[in-house]
Amino acid sequence: MKILRTILFSVLLAAAAVNTTVAQDKKPTKEERREERQRRIAERATAKTEIEVREGKHPRYSQLLKSTSYKLMYTEGLRYYRMKKKGKDYNSMLNYTKAQNLLSAAFQSQTLAGTPQEDSLEYYLGCSFFKSMDFATSEQIFDRFRRRFPSSIFLEDAEYMYAMGFYHASSDPEHDQTATLRAMAAIAEYEGRYPNTVKKKECDERTLELRRKLYVKSFENARLYYTIGQYKAAVRALNNAIDEFPESPYREELMYLATRSAYLFARNSVASQMTDRYMSMMDNYYNLISEFPETEHLDEVKKMSEEALEYITEQTKETTTTQTDGN
């Protein structure tokens, strides 16, 4: 029994020795070598950065970004963000990009999580993306910020830039206007929360500018049907545009095109439907001249109305005569 225990113990020792040798001979993976290389680069960069700081210098940007000096990234990121272009009273896009990269690294490290600087880090991170005109990213950051820090001193500014991000993302009228609608909603929400904001005049001007885009988009979409000769659809689209934006500066033109579309639709209809369609055209005509009696299209629409009334009158006489003869 004692001999068996000795043999078993010897086997276990031999196996352990083999495993140790295998572990020692095992080469690190490509990923492990890359991580080790990055670790050494970060250590060297951190050491050099600390030396520069002790000497009273600002650390080099490229070196600081490679380091693990995250608190210093925060302070240097703010310095780059607030910096002014030499000889100018404004900053450069390059400095905003540097601020963005340093603040992003500090934010991702979570070094300042739970500290008094946590909200300012995220706020200025959003600002750096905003100034770099990456509005999609700044909108996400500011939206997260206002939910995480409802009592922050930066909250009003963050909500303002959140709304302005949508404003800047709004496209020209010929493109989709989803961002325009979101911008108007965001600005309205901001003004609702801060009715006494010093930015009220600017917000109102931005809202009017955005609304004008919707006017143009609505007008162009409705006019397209008229342009391609789809007069039935044009009448419906033009009248919908009038109802949707009654204050539109294109209102007179919309009403004129609705009248002309209805006229062309009636004139090109089969005889059995012309009377009803001319009568519908007259509804559009009366709406136009009652609201714009001096419209620049007055002579043209009067001729159309005269033609329509003449046709309606003739058809009414014929119908009356037929009914009389039938009796």
Helices and strands as residue ranges (DSSP letters): H 2-25, H 30-54, H 61-66, H 70-82, H 93-109, H 118-131, H 135-148, H 155-169, H 178-193, H 200-227, H 231-244, H 251-267, H 271-291, H 298-326
